[in-house]
Amino acid sequence: MCQITRTMKQDRKTELLNKILESGGDKVANLAASMGVSEVTIRKDLSELEKQGLIKRLHGEAKILESDDIPFRMNLNYHQKLHVARLAAEFVQDGDTIFIEAGSANAFFSQEIKKKNRITVITSNVYIARLFRDSAVQVILLGGIYQFESESLIGPFAKHALEGLHFSKAFFGLSGFTYDTGFTLNDMMRADIIRTIINKKIDNYIITDSSKFGITHANPFCQDFSKLKAVITDEHIPEEYLNYFKSKGLAVMY
């Protein structure tokens, strides 16, 4: 298969995935008609997307796969998250000791800082820790209750471990932000870990693609912007939120 054909196929699969993500799901016939290809072609593309763990197929239709699994979420808004990760990596210097929480943007960020010299990473996420296995980065993994889907370590043991660890910077993902709720997560126990860290006198960074602004979840972890160093996002952040953060004195990088 020539390079042009492979590129066209990948572009079509990306468009197909975006249609499913936007709508939550649709029938094969509707997807084929909207994209101007045959149902046979759509079914082949859907089979490949399902094998990648991005969607689930039912009889005659495809549905979005809801998951907290990091590899799954890394495929959503891929280019924006990669941009965010590269921006965030500029805030890590050789010799730093930092904390990295869970999340797909943090996974990209972890890959970006692997070549830094003499850095130590403390994390509460097993997947994040594994990303450094072929690097010289020293990794400290918290103990605690293991969440299988998110691969996070949570609970009182994890919080207790944080008391004896010292680091200068922390990087958090999020599930949503609104004016009323502040920064939120979809998981109560992970939010509790973040609140513990944010109360430390260190540089705390929020890293997220812009799709999270205007979305709310049940578990707030920060409403006091004075405890944050900056929000690192992409150029598609809605102007209303950009202006809001600036009016509150919170730096925004995009």
C-alpha positions as CSV (number, residue, x, y, z in Angstrom):
1,M,0.0,0.0,0.0
2,C,1.5,3.3,-1.0
3,Q,2.1,6.1,1.5
4,I,-0.7,8.3,0.0
5,T,-3.2,5.5,0.3
6,R,-2.2,4.8,3.9
7,T,-2.5,8.5,4.8
8,M,-6.0,8.7,3.3
9,K,-7.1,5.7,5.2
10,Q,-5.8,7.0,8.4
11,D,-7.4,10.4,7.8
12,R,-10.7,8.6,7.1
13,K,-10.4,6.6,10.3
14,T,-9.7,9.7,12.3
15,E,-12.7,11.5,10.8
16,L,-14.8,8.4,11.6
17,L,-13.6,8.2,15.2
18,N,-14.3,12.0,15.7
19,K,-17.9,11.5,14.3
20,I,-18.5,8.7,16.8
21,L,-17.0,10.7,19.7
22,E,-19.1,13.8,18.9
23,S,-22.4,11.9,18.5
24,G,-21.8,9.2,21.1
25,G,-22.6,6.6,18.4
26,D,-24.4,6.0,15.1
27,K,-25.6,3.4,12.7
28,V,-23.2,2.0,10.1
29,A,-25.5,3.1,7.3
30,N,-25.5,6.7,8.6
31,L,-21.7,6.8,9.0
32,A,-21.2,5.4,5.5
33,A,-23.6,8.0,4.0
34,S,-22.1,10.9,5.9
35,M,-18.5,10.0,4.8
36,G,-19.3,9.0,1.2
37,V,-17.9,5.5,1.4
38,S,-19.5,2.0,1.4
39,E,-20.8,0.2,4.4
40,V,-18.2,-2.5,3.8
41,T,-15.4,0.1,4.1
42,I,-16.9,1.6,7.3
43,R,-17.2,-1.9,8.9
44,K,-13.5,-2.5,8.2
45,D,-12.6,0.8,9.7
46,L,-14.8,0.2,12.7
47,S,-13.2,-3.2,13.2
48,E,-9.8,-1.6,13.3
49,L,-10.9,1.1,15.7
50,E,-12.5,-1.6,18.0
51,K,-9.2,-3.6,18.0
52,Q,-7.4,-0.4,19.1
53,G,-9.9,-0.1,22.0
54,L,-11.3,3.2,20.8
55,I,-15.0,2.2,20.2
56,K,-17.3,-0.7,20.7
57,R,-19.4,-2.3,18.0
58,L,-23.0,-3.4,18.4
59,H,-25.3,-4.9,15.8
60,G,-25.3,-2.5,12.9
61,E,-23.9,0.5,14.8
62,A,-20.8,1.8,16.7
63,K,-20.7,3.4,20.2
64,I,-18.2,5.5,22.0
65,L,-16.2,3.5,24.5
66,E,-16.3,5.3,27.9
67,S,-13.1,4.5,29.7
68,D,-10.6,6.0,32.2
69,D,-7.9,3.9,30.6
70,I,-5.0,6.1,29.8
71,P,-4.0,4.5,26.5
72,F,-7.6,5.0,25.3
73,R,-7.7,8.6,26.3
74,M,-4.3,9.3,24.7
75,N,-6.0,8.9,21.3
76,L,-8.5,11.6,22.0
77,N,-7.4,15.1,21.0
78,Y,-4.0,13.6,20.3
79,H,-2.3,16.7,18.7
80,Q,-3.6,19.1,21.4
81,K,-2.3,16.9,24.2
82,L,1.1,16.5,22.5
83,H,1.3,20.3,22.2
84,V,0.4,20.7,25.9
85,A,2.9,18.1,26.9
86,R,5.7,19.8,25.1
87,L,4.9,23.2,26.7
88,A,4.8,21.6,30.1
89,A,8.1,19.9,29.6
90,E,9.8,23.4,29.3
91,F,9.0,23.8,33.0
92,V,11.1,20.8,34.1
93,Q,14.8,21.5,34.6
94,D,17.7,19.0,34.9
95,G,17.9,17.9,38.5
96,D,14.3,18.5,39.4
97,T,12.2,16.3,41.6
98,I,8.6,16.5,40.5
99,F,5.2,14.8,41.0
100,I,3.1,13.6,38.1
101,E,-0.5,12.6,38.6
102,A,-2.6,10.4,36.3
103,G,-4.1,11.4,32.9
104,S,-3.5,11.1,29.2
105,A,-1.9,14.6,29.0
106,N,0.5,13.6,31.8
107,A,1.4,10.5,29.9
108,F,2.5,12.5,26.9
109,F,4.3,14.9,29.3
110,S,6.1,12.0,30.8
111,Q,7.4,10.9,27.4
112,E,8.6,14.4,26.7
113,I,10.8,14.6,29.8
114,K,12.4,11.2,29.6
115,K,15.7,12.7,28.3
116,K,16.1,15.2,31.1
117,N,19.2,14.7,33.3
118,R,19.1,13.7,36.9
119,I,15.3,14.1,37.4
120,T,13.3,12.2,39.9
121,V,9.6,11.5,39.3
122,I,7.1,10.8,42.1
123,T,3.8,9.4,40.8
124,S,0.6,7.8,42.1
125,N,0.0,6.1,38.7
126,V,1.4,2.8,37.6
127,Y,1.1,3.5,33.9
128,I,3.0,6.8,34.3
129,A,5.7,5.0,36.2
130,R,6.1,2.4,33.4
131,L,6.7,5.0,30.8
132,F,10.1,5.7,32.3
133,R,11.3,2.1,32.3
134,D,13.7,2.7,29.4
135,S,15.2,6.0,30.7
136,A,17.6,7.2,33.4
137,V,14.8,8.9,35.3
138,Q,14.5,7.8,39.0
139,V,10.9,6.9,39.8
140,I,9.2,6.8,43.1
141,L,5.8,5.1,43.1
142,L,3.4,5.7,45.9
143,G,1.7,2.8,47.7
144,G,-2.0,2.6,48.2
145,I,-5.2,1.0,46.9
146,Y,-4.9,0.1,43.3
147,Q,-7.6,1.3,40.8
148,F,-7.5,-1.2,37.9
149,E,-8.9,1.0,35.2
150,S,-7.0,4.2,35.8
151,E,-4.0,2.4,37.3
152,S,-3.8,5.0,40.1
153,L,-2.8,4.4,43.7
154,I,-5.2,6.1,46.1
155,G,-6.4,6.1,49.7
156,P,-4.8,6.8,53.1
157,F,-1.6,4.9,52.4
158,A,-0.9,7.0,49.3
159,K,-1.6,10.2,51.3
160,H,0.7,9.1,54.1
161,A,3.5,8.4,51.7
162,L,3.3,11.9,50.4
163,E,4.0,13.3,53.8
164,G,7.6,12.0,53.8
165,L,8.4,13.0,50.2
166,H,9.7,16.4,49.0
167,F,9.4,17.8,45.5
168,S,9.3,21.2,43.9
169,K,6.7,20.9,41.2
170,A,3.5,18.9,40.5
171,F,1.6,18.3,37.3
172,F,-2.1,17.5,37.3
173,G,-4.6,16.6,34.7
174,L,-8.3,17.3,35.1
175,S,-11.7,16.1,33.9
176,G,-13.4,19.6,33.8
177,F,-13.5,23.2,34.7
178,T,-16.4,25.6,35.3
179,Y,-16.6,29.0,37.1
180,D,-18.7,27.5,39.9
181,T,-16.8,24.3,40.6
182,G,-13.2,25.2,39.8
183,F,-11.0,22.4,38.6
184,T,-12.6,18.9,38.9
185,L,-12.0,15.2,38.5
186,N,-14.4,12.4,37.8
187,D,-12.8,10.4,40.6
188,M,-13.2,11.3,44.3
189,M,-10.2,9.4,45.6
190,R,-7.8,10.8,43.0
191,A,-9.1,14.3,43.7
192,D,-8.3,13.7,47.4
193,I,-4.7,12.9,46.5
194,I,-4.4,16.1,44.4
195,R,-5.8,18.3,47.2
196,T,-3.2,16.9,49.5
197,I,-0.4,18.0,47.1
198,I,-1.9,21.3,46.2
199,N,-1.7,22.4,49.8
200,K,2.1,22.0,49.7
201,K,4.0,25.2,49.0
202,I,5.3,24.1,45.6
203,D,4.7,25.0,42.0
204,N,1.5,23.3,40.9
205,Y,0.6,23.1,37.2
206,I,-2.6,22.1,35.5
207,I,-2.0,20.5,32.1
208,T,-5.0,19.8,29.9
209,D,-6.3,20.0,26.4
210,S,-8.9,22.8,25.9
211,S,-11.9,20.4,25.5
212,K,-12.2,20.2,29.3
213,F,-13.2,23.8,29.8
214,G,-17.0,24.3,30.4
215,I,-17.4,20.7,31.6
216,T,-18.1,19.8,35.3
217,H,-17.5,16.7,37.4
218,A,-18.5,15.9,40.9
219,N,-15.1,16.1,42.6
220,P,-13.4,19.6,42.8
221,F,-9.8,19.6,43.7
222,C,-8.9,23.3,43.4
223,Q,-10.9,26.5,43.6
224,D,-8.1,28.7,45.0
225,F,-6.0,29.9,42.0
226,S,-3.3,31.3,44.3
227,K,-2.2,27.7,44.8
228,L,-1.5,27.2,41.1
229,K,1.5,28.3,39.1
230,A,-0.1,28.1,35.7
231,V,-2.6,26.4,33.4
232,I,-1.0,24.8,30.4
233,T,-3.4,24.1,27.5
234,D,-3.7,24.5,23.8
235,E,-4.7,27.4,21.5
236,H,-8.3,26.4,21.3
237,I,-9.1,27.4,24.9
238,P,-12.3,29.5,24.8
239,E,-11.5,33.1,25.1
240,E,-13.9,33.6,28.0
241,Y,-11.9,31.1,30.1
242,L,-8.6,32.6,29.0
243,N,-9.8,36.1,30.0
244,Y,-11.2,34.7,33.3
245,F,-8.0,33.1,34.4
246,K,-6.0,36.2,33.5
247,S,-8.4,38.4,35.5
248,K,-7.7,36.2,38.5
249,G,-4.0,36.5,38.1
250,L,-3.5,32.9,36.9
251,A,-0.9,32.4,34.1
252,V,-2.1,30.5,31.1
253,M,0.3,28.9,28.6
254,Y,-1.0,27.8,25.2
